[in-house]
Amino acid sequence: MAGRPSRSPTVRHKRLTAELRRLRQESGLTRDEVAARFEWHPTKITRIETGQWTRLNIRDVRDLLDIYGVTDEATRDALVQLARDSRQKGWWHSYGDVLPSEYAHFIGLESEAASVRTYQQVLVPGLLQTEDYARAVIEAFRPGDSADDVDRRVAVRHERQRRVTEDRSLQLSAVLGEGVVHQLVGDRRTTAGQLRFLAEAGDLPNVMIQVLPYTAGAHAAMVGSFEILGFPEPIDPDVVYLENMSSALFLEDPERSEEHTSELQSHH
């Protein structure tokens, strides 16, 4: 897609808020104390540090660095540049009318991830879905969508998939419950085409697909599907993504990430 950014504004925003939180803690100031100095609402600092304040003003960043005692020009310039980068638009923003905010945030993270490790119980991962399979899934989950909305959602999945099947810049490791290969999605032709695509994708050097048989018995991941996003920069911790029909959850705590990673590794 023309004009696709080389760096994700979502990742830049995530890194900036983490750094601002660290600098405040090192300064010894509480969130309430910082908010009081600027006469901001007490929750604004919390929203900034948790990433909920999505349009962080560059002037505010400079002011925060001042009261946190950050005088090193290189550090200040780097953080201000992060603020500028975080205000850019990613390719997925053009699909904002059909993307829930949590899904858009996930795509923003995924667009710069170096690896995705996933466990899926029933469905083929979105990164490996054929167009017909994706269309059948979307129509089943969102029966009220217009034909145009479905087309746009399918286009998003295809665009995400390019990093796996075309430029191969994304390492994908997928553990699929046996139910994935038995579940009929769409008609038999759609399902057969999807299984053929999985077999072909499994031959790519950046893709590993494993099927967990029913005979493996009970295991911790039976509670639900999940994805773990890994990033090229050590400063960016892994993110675990959990999704259901009505909401999504992002986990960045190292212990929770390790729990999910261990579960995947136990099936390799």
C-alpha positions in Angstrom: 0.0 0.0 0.0 1.4 3.3 -1.1 2.5 5.6 1.7 2.7 2.9 4.3 4.8 4.2 7.2 8.0 2.3 8.1 7.4 2.9 11.8 4.2 2.4 13.7 2.8 5.5 15.5 1.1 3.0 18.0 4.5 1.6 19.0 6.0 5.1 19.2 3.2 6.2 21.5 3.5 3.2 23.7 7.3 3.8 24.1 6.8 7.5 24.8 4.2 6.9 27.6 6.4 4.2 29.2 9.4 6.6 29.2 7.3 9.4 30.7 6.0 7.1 33.4 9.6 6.0 34.2 10.9 9.6 34.3 8.1 10.7 36.6 8.8 7.8 39.0 12.5 8.6 39.0 11.8 12.3 39.8 9.9 11.2 42.9 6.7 13.0 41.9 3.3 11.5 42.2 0.7 11.7 39.4 -1.4 14.0 41.5 1.5 16.3 42.2 2.3 16.6 38.5 -1.3 17.2 37.6 -1.6 19.9 40.3 1.5 21.8 38.9 -0.2 22.1 35.5 -3.7 22.5 36.9 -4.8 19.5 35.0 -7.5 17.1 35.9 -6.0 14.5 38.3 -6.7 11.7 35.9 -4.8 13.2 32.9 -1.4 11.9 34.0 -2.8 8.5 34.6 -4.4 8.5 31.1 -1.1 9.7 29.6 1.0 7.0 31.3 -1.5 4.2 30.4 -1.7 5.3 26.7 -5.3 6.4 26.9 -4.4 10.0 26.1 -3.8 9.4 22.4 -3.1 12.9 21.1 -0.2 14.0 23.4 0.7 17.6 22.8 4.4 18.2 22.1 4.3 21.3 24.3 3.0 19.1 27.2 5.9 16.6 26.6 8.4 19.4 26.9 6.8 20.7 30.0 6.7 17.3 31.6 10.4 16.8 30.8 11.1 20.2 32.5 9.5 19.2 35.8 11.0 15.8 35.7 14.4 17.4 35.6 15.4 16.0 32.2 18.1 18.4 30.9 20.1 16.2 28.5 19.3 17.5 25.0 19.7 14.2 23.2 17.1 12.6 25.5 14.7 15.5 25.2 15.0 15.5 21.4 14.5 11.8 21.2 11.3 11.9 23.3 9.9 14.9 21.4 10.5 13.0 18.2 8.6 10.1 19.6 5.7 12.5 20.3 5.8 13.7 16.7 6.0 10.2 15.3 3.1 9.0 17.6 0.8 11.7 16.0 1.3 10.2 12.5 -1.4 8.1 10.7 -0.8 4.4 10.1 -2.3 2.7 7.0 -5.0 1.2 9.2 -6.5 4.6 10.1 -8.1 4.8 6.6 -10.2 1.9 7.7 -11.2 3.5 11.0 -14.9 3.4 10.2 -14.9 -0.5 10.4 -12.2 -1.0 13.0 -13.0 -1.1 16.7 -10.5 0.9 18.7 -9.0 -2.2 20.4 -8.5 -3.9 17.0 -6.9 -0.7 15.5 -4.6 -0.6 18.5 -3.6 -4.2 18.0 -2.9 -3.7 14.3 -0.8 -0.7 15.2 1.3 -2.9 17.5 1.4 -5.8 15.0 2.6 -3.6 12.2 6.0 -3.1 13.9 6.2 -6.5 15.7 9.1 -8.7 14.7 7.2 -11.9 15.7 3.8 -13.2 16.4 3.2 -16.3 18.5 -0.4 -17.5 18.7 -2.6 -20.3 20.0 -6.0 -20.6 18.3 -8.7 -23.0 19.4 -11.3 -22.8 16.6 -10.3 -20.4 13.8 -7.3 -20.0 11.5 -5.3 -16.9 12.6 -6.2 -13.7 10.8 -2.7 -13.5 9.4 -3.2 -16.9 7.6 -6.8 -16.6 6.4 -7.7 -16.7 2.8 -10.1 -14.0 1.4 -13.0 -16.4 1.2 -12.4 -17.8 4.7 -12.0 -14.3 6.2 -15.3 -13.2 4.5 -17.2 -16.2 5.9 -15.8 -15.5 9.4 -16.7 -11.8 9.3 -20.2 -12.5 7.9 -20.8 -15.0 10.7 -19.5 -12.7 13.5 -21.0 -9.5 12.1 -24.3 -10.4 10.3 -25.5 -6.8 10.3 -22.5 -5.5 8.3 -23.1 -4.1 4.8 -21.3 -5.8 1.8 -19.0 -2.8 1.6 -18.1 -3.0 5.3 -17.3 -6.7 4.9 -15.1 -6.0 1.9 -13.2 -3.4 3.9 -12.6 -5.7 6.8 -11.4 -8.4 4.5 -9.0 -5.8 2.9 -7.6 -5.1 6.4 -6.8 -8.8 6.9 -5.2 -9.0 3.5 -3.0 -6.0 4.2 -1.9 -7.4 7.6 -1.0 -10.7 5.9 1.4 -9.1 3.5 4.2 -9.0 6.1 3.9 -12.8 6.4 3.4 -14.0 2.8 5.0 -11.2 0.7 7.9 -9.4 2.3 8.2 -12.1 5.0 9.4 -9.6 7.6 7.1 -11.0 10.3 8.0 -14.3 12.0 4.8 -16.3 12.7 4.5 -19.3 15.0 1.0 -20.7 15.3 -0.3 -23.6 17.4 -3.8 -24.6 16.2 -6.2 -26.7 18.2 -7.3 -29.7 16.2 -10.7 -28.2 16.0 -9.4 -25.5 13.6 -8.8 -28.0 10.8 -12.2 -29.7 11.4 -14.3 -26.6 11.7 -16.4 -26.0 8.5 -16.2 -22.3 7.7 -18.3 -21.1 4.7 -18.8 -24.0 2.4 -16.6 -27.0 1.8 -14.8 -25.3 -1.0 -13.9 -22.4 1.2 -12.6 -24.6 4.0 -10.7 -26.8 1.6 -9.1 -23.8 0.0 -8.1 -22.5 3.5 -6.5 -25.8 4.4 -4.5 -25.8 1.2 -3.3 -22.3 1.9 -2.2 -23.3 5.4 -0.2 -26.2 4.0 1.5 -23.8 1.5 2.1 -21.1 4.2 3.7 -23.7 6.4 6.5 -24.1 3.9 7.5 -20.4 4.2 10.8 -19.9 6.1 9.2 -17.4 8.4 6.1 -19.5 9.3 5.8 -22.4 11.7 2.3 -24.1 12.0 1.6 -26.9 14.5 -1.6 -28.7 15.1 -2.4 -29.7 18.7 -4.4 -33.0 18.6 -7.3 -33.7 20.9 -5.3 -36.6 22.3 -2.9 -34.0 23.9 -5.5 -33.8 26.7 -6.2 -30.9 29.0 -3.9 -27.9 28.9 -3.8 -24.4 30.3 -4.5 -22.7 27.0 -7.9 -24.3 26.7 -9.4 -21.2 28.4 -9.0 -19.3 25.2 -7.0 -18.2 22.2 -4.2 -15.6 22.5 -1.4 -13.9 20.6 2.0 -12.7 21.8 3.6 -9.8 19.9 7.4 -9.5 20.1 9.3 -6.4 19.0 12.7 -5.8 17.6 13.7 -3.2 20.2 14.5 -4.5 23.7 12.9 -1.4 25.2 9.5 -2.6 23.9 8.2 -5.5 26.0 6.1 -8.4 24.6 2.4 -7.8 24.5 -0.2 -10.5 25.0 -3.5 -9.9 23.1 -6.7 -11.6 24.3 -9.9 -11.0 22.3 -13.5 -12.1 22.6 -16.7 -11.1 20.8 -17.2 -7.8 22.7 -13.8 -6.7 24.0 -10.1 -7.1 24.0 -7.3 -7.1 26.6 -3.6 -6.2 26.2 -1.2 -7.6 28.8 2.3 -6.2 29.1 3.3 -7.5 32.5 6.4 -9.7 32.0 5.0 -12.5 34.3 1.8 -12.8 32.3 3.7 -12.7 29.1 6.0 -15.5 30.3 2.9 -17.6 31.4 1.5 -17.5 27.8 4.9 -18.0 26.2 5.6 -21.1 28.4 2.2 -22.5 27.4 3.1 -22.2 23.7 6.6 -23.7 24.2 5.1 -26.7 26.0 3.5 -27.7 22.7 6.5 -27.2 20.5 
